[in-house]
Amino acid sequence: MTTRKDRLRKLVKVQEQLKALHETRHATFLAAASNAEAEARDLVGHFDQADSLSGLFPDLYHRRIAQAVVRQEANLTSAKQEASLIAAATARTNMVERAYKEVRNRDERERSDRERLDLIAQKRGHEK
């Protein structure tokens, strides 16, 4: 059977991995939002150029610009959700880390107390 200390150590690892996952997803959503914004800006920039096909296909340009803006907004919304999940994961990780440290410190104190008691018992046994 595993000890509470071992279970908490494993839980700390899992919480840190979960936090890293949310941070990665957050960064991915921000990058996707940035790419969508750049695409919309490029399409708007090409729209007014003389050699552009926007005069022949204005609906296509407008639709692609609108889709890029919608993707940008969706990715920013997802990034905000991930940011809140990061905050929750950080709080859980900190809480589990504190519990793990408390158990580890208690185990160390108990071990050192047992060692002291063993030394005292050995000295008394040698004195008799």
Residue frames relative to the residue before (quaternion, step in Angstrom):
aa qw qx qy qz dx dy dz
M 1.0000 0.0000 0.0000 0.0000 0.00 0.00 0.00
T 0.4063 -0.7215 0.5043 0.2451 3.55 -0.92 0.86
T 0.4795 -0.6632 0.4939 0.2938 3.52 -1.15 0.61
R 0.6593 -0.4958 0.3820 0.4167 3.52 -1.27 0.29
K 0.6139 0.5598 -0.3392 0.4412 3.56 1.05 -0.78
D 0.6658 0.4972 -0.2992 0.4690 3.60 0.92 -0.87
R 0.6518 0.5100 -0.3130 0.4659 3.56 0.97 -0.86
L 0.6628 0.4942 -0.3089 0.4701 3.58 0.95 -0.83
R 0.6190 0.5374 -0.3483 0.4546 3.60 1.01 -0.75
K 0.6618 0.4919 -0.2980 0.4808 3.58 0.97 -0.88
L 0.6491 0.5198 -0.3157 0.4570 3.56 0.99 -0.82
V 0.6034 0.5397 -0.3557 0.4669 3.60 1.05 -0.69
K 0.6504 0.5169 -0.3150 0.4589 3.60 0.93 -0.88
V 0.6603 0.5054 -0.3039 0.4650 3.56 0.92 -0.93
Q 0.6579 0.5087 -0.3114 0.4597 3.59 0.93 -0.88
E 0.6510 0.5057 -0.3187 0.4679 3.59 0.99 -0.79
Q 0.6399 0.5121 -0.3230 0.4732 3.59 1.04 -0.74
L 0.6425 0.5178 -0.3173 0.4673 3.56 1.00 -0.81
K 0.6396 0.5162 -0.3142 0.4751 3.56 1.00 -0.83
A 0.6505 0.5093 -0.3115 0.4694 3.60 0.96 -0.84
L 0.6159 0.5427 -0.3398 0.4590 3.58 1.05 -0.75
H 0.6807 0.4792 -0.2913 0.4713 3.58 0.87 -0.94
E 0.6367 0.5182 -0.3352 0.4624 3.59 1.02 -0.73
T 0.6445 0.5121 -0.3166 0.4713 3.58 1.01 -0.77
R 0.6570 0.4998 -0.3110 0.4710 3.56 0.92 -0.88
H 0.6186 0.5432 -0.3372 0.4568 3.59 1.02 -0.81
A 0.6774 0.4865 -0.2900 0.4694 3.58 0.87 -0.94
T 0.6339 0.5331 -0.3255 0.4561 3.58 1.04 -0.77
F 0.6637 0.4948 -0.3050 0.4708 3.58 0.93 -0.86
L 0.6476 0.5095 -0.3255 0.4638 3.59 0.98 -0.78
A 0.6464 0.5102 -0.3166 0.4708 3.59 1.00 -0.80
A 0.6513 0.5061 -0.3126 0.4711 3.59 0.98 -0.82
A 0.6370 0.5164 -0.3257 0.4706 3.58 1.01 -0.76
S 0.6469 0.5159 -0.3095 0.4686 3.55 1.00 -0.83
N 0.6504 0.5084 -0.3131 0.4696 3.59 0.99 -0.82
A 0.6483 0.5099 -0.3166 0.4685 3.59 0.97 -0.82
E 0.6387 0.5138 -0.3236 0.4726 3.59 1.01 -0.78
A 0.6532 0.5077 -0.3114 0.4676 3.59 0.96 -0.84
E 0.6366 0.5209 -0.3280 0.4646 3.58 1.00 -0.78
A 0.6524 0.5055 -0.3159 0.4681 3.59 0.93 -0.87
R 0.6511 0.5114 -0.3163 0.4632 3.59 0.96 -0.85
D 0.6558 0.5097 -0.3136 0.4602 3.59 0.95 -0.84
L 0.6575 0.5061 -0.3113 0.4633 3.58 0.95 -0.85
V 0.6436 0.4996 -0.3217 0.4824 3.59 0.99 -0.80
G 0.6519 0.5229 -0.3113 0.4525 3.59 1.00 -0.79
H 0.6925 0.4594 -0.2727 0.4848 3.58 1.01 -0.79
F 0.5433 0.6606 -0.3890 0.3423 3.56 1.16 -0.58
D 0.7645 0.3913 -0.1972 0.4728 3.58 0.94 -0.90
Q 0.5080 0.6549 -0.4361 0.3507 3.61 1.19 -0.04
A 0.5870 -0.6214 0.4027 0.3273 3.54 -1.13 0.76
D 0.7390 0.4048 -0.2332 0.4854 3.61 0.94 -0.81
S 0.4373 0.7088 -0.4431 0.3316 3.58 1.27 0.23
L 0.4525 -0.6694 0.5219 0.2733 3.53 -1.25 0.52
S 0.3818 0.7532 -0.4675 0.2615 3.57 1.26 0.14
G 0.5988 0.5590 -0.3697 0.4385 3.59 1.13 -0.51
L 0.6937 0.4573 -0.2698 0.4867 3.57 1.10 -0.70
F 0.8132 0.1591 -0.0471 0.5578 3.57 1.02 -0.82
P 0.0212 0.8447 -0.5348 0.0075 3.64 0.63 0.99
D 0.6255 0.5481 -0.3482 0.4326 3.60 1.04 -0.74
L 0.6271 0.5395 -0.3281 0.4561 3.56 1.03 -0.79
Y 0.6589 0.4992 -0.3053 0.4727 3.59 0.93 -0.89
H 0.6695 0.4973 -0.3051 0.4597 3.59 0.87 -0.93
R 0.6541 0.5136 -0.3158 0.4568 3.57 0.97 -0.86
R 0.6686 0.4919 -0.3005 0.4698 3.61 0.93 -0.88
I 0.6305 0.5147 -0.3362 0.4739 3.60 1.02 -0.74
A 0.6603 0.5042 -0.3043 0.4660 3.59 0.92 -0.91
Q 0.6490 0.5115 -0.3199 0.4636 3.60 0.97 -0.82
A 0.6437 0.5148 -0.3257 0.4631 3.59 0.99 -0.79
V 0.6558 0.4995 -0.3144 0.4707 3.60 0.97 -0.81
V 0.6381 0.5157 -0.3239 0.4711 3.60 1.00 -0.81
R 0.6472 0.5090 -0.3177 0.4702 3.62 0.97 -0.84
Q 0.6313 0.5339 -0.3321 0.4541 3.56 1.00 -0.83
E 0.6823 0.4855 -0.2881 0.4646 3.58 0.84 -0.97
A 0.6476 0.5136 -0.3215 0.4620 3.60 0.97 -0.82
N 0.6717 0.4880 -0.3003 0.4695 3.58 0.94 -0.83
L 0.6393 0.5092 -0.3354 0.4686 3.60 1.02 -0.69
T 0.6270 0.5222 -0.3298 0.4748 3.57 1.05 -0.75
S 0.6589 0.4949 -0.3058 0.4769 3.58 0.95 -0.86
A 0.6299 0.5300 -0.3344 0.4588 3.59 1.03 -0.75
K 0.6366 0.5156 -0.3293 0.4695 3.60 1.02 -0.75
Q 0.6393 0.5145 -0.3274 0.4684 3.59 1.00 -0.79
E 0.6557 0.5009 -0.3111 0.4715 3.57 0.96 -0.84
A 0.6093 0.5485 -0.3554 0.4490 3.60 1.05 -0.70
S 0.6605 0.4798 -0.3169 0.4828 3.59 0.98 -0.75
L 0.6367 0.5122 -0.3292 0.4732 3.59 1.07 -0.67
I 0.5986 0.5436 -0.3517 0.4718 3.59 1.13 -0.64
A 0.6538 0.5138 -0.3151 0.4575 3.57 0.93 -0.89
A 0.6617 0.4949 -0.3044 0.4739 3.58 0.96 -0.86
A 0.6601 0.5010 -0.3097 0.4662 3.59 0.95 -0.86
T 0.6262 0.5303 -0.3362 0.4622 3.58 1.04 -0.73
A 0.6515 0.5108 -0.3129 0.4656 3.57 0.94 -0.87
R 0.6632 0.4924 -0.3060 0.4734 3.60 0.94 -0.88
T 0.6422 0.5250 -0.3244 0.4547 3.58 0.95 -0.86
N 0.6608 0.5057 -0.3066 0.4622 3.58 0.90 -0.90
M 0.6515 0.5188 -0.3115 0.4575 3.56 0.97 -0.86
V 0.6804 0.4724 -0.2888 0.4801 3.60 0.90 -0.90
E 0.6251 0.5357 -0.3379 0.4561 3.60 1.02 -0.75
R 0.6389 0.5176 -0.3252 0.4671 3.59 0.98 -0.83
A 0.6585 0.5000 -0.3100 0.4693 3.57 0.91 -0.91
Y 0.6447 0.5189 -0.3207 0.4607 3.60 0.97 -0.84
K 0.6646 0.5012 -0.3073 0.4611 3.60 0.91 -0.89
E 0.6369 0.5255 -0.3286 0.4586 3.57 1.01 -0.79
V 0.6708 0.4810 -0.2979 0.4794 3.59 0.91 -0.89
R 0.6458 0.5184 -0.3226 0.4584 3.59 0.95 -0.84
N 0.6661 0.4957 -0.3000 0.4698 3.59 0.93 -0.89
R 0.6424 0.5172 -0.3216 0.4652 3.57 1.01 -0.81
D 0.6480 0.5115 -0.3141 0.4688 3.59 0.98 -0.85
E 0.6501 0.5105 -0.3178 0.4645 3.60 0.98 -0.81
R 0.6415 0.5154 -0.3190 0.4703 3.59 1.01 -0.84
E 0.6677 0.4974 -0.3020 0.4644 3.57 0.89 -0.92
R 0.6485 0.5130 -0.3210 0.4617 3.59 0.97 -0.79
S 0.6769 0.4698 -0.3035 0.4785 3.58 0.91 -0.88
D 0.6130 0.5325 -0.3506 0.4666 3.63 1.06 -0.65
R 0.6487 0.5049 -0.3185 0.4721 3.60 0.96 -0.84
E 0.6398 0.5232 -0.3274 0.4580 3.59 1.00 -0.83
R 0.6482 0.5136 -0.3132 0.4669 3.59 0.98 -0.84
L 0.6604 0.5013 -0.3014 0.4709 3.56 0.95 -0.91
D 0.6331 0.5188 -0.3302 0.4701 3.60 1.03 -0.73
L 0.6470 0.5111 -0.3176 0.4683 3.59 0.99 -0.82
I 0.6449 0.5115 -0.3147 0.4727 3.57 0.98 -0.86
A 0.6519 0.5107 -0.3092 0.4676 3.58 0.97 -0.89
Q 0.6479 0.5155 -0.3191 0.4611 3.59 1.00 -0.80
K 0.6490 0.5095 -0.3162 0.4683 3.60 0.95 -0.87
R 0.6659 0.4924 -0.3082 0.4681 3.61 0.91 -0.86
G 0.6441 0.5209 -0.3187 0.4606 3.56 1.08 -0.73
H 0.6605 0.4895 -0.3013 0.4830 3.59 1.07 -0.66
E 0.6377 0.5478 -0.3210 0.4363 3.60 1.11 -0.67
K 0.6766 0.5059 -0.2933 0.4474 3.59 1.06 -0.69
